[in-house]
């Protein structure tokens, strides 16, 4: 037996937690797609994620960045190549290991990620203004649980 939710057929779920998980997955996915539409300079989601990781964690070797992003080293090299062409990152030989390359945000990269965060926050703020105050309070109350769900528990 299947259930159609938001145009997507999924197997019927018995437990309320499973139904909540399915609905949360759909809603978070839609919201994530809407936010990705507000991207700076046509950057791909992978490029934005790499920039955000560098902004959050600072300069790092390519290998660490690829592990952090969960992609292969060749994939990360392609991502960084594109970011470097756009002037958003720089590369240098790792002083601790001359065989390795360190990637760092450029000034333009720092500005791009700040602009992207500002645009996405403004988009969400505008959407929140259209909600009833009870909905806004409910979202605020749900934030601690959502943070716990989003935590990396590896």
Secondary structure as UniProt FT lines:
FT   STRAND          2..5
FT   TURN            6..7
FT   STRAND          8..11
FT   HELIX           16..36
FT   HELIX           40..42
FT   HELIX           45..57
FT   STRAND          60..61
FT   HELIX           62..69
FT   HELIX           73..85
FT   TURN            86..87
FT   STRAND          89..94
FT   TURN            95..96
FT   STRAND          97..105
FT   HELIX           107..129
FT   HELIX           133..150
//
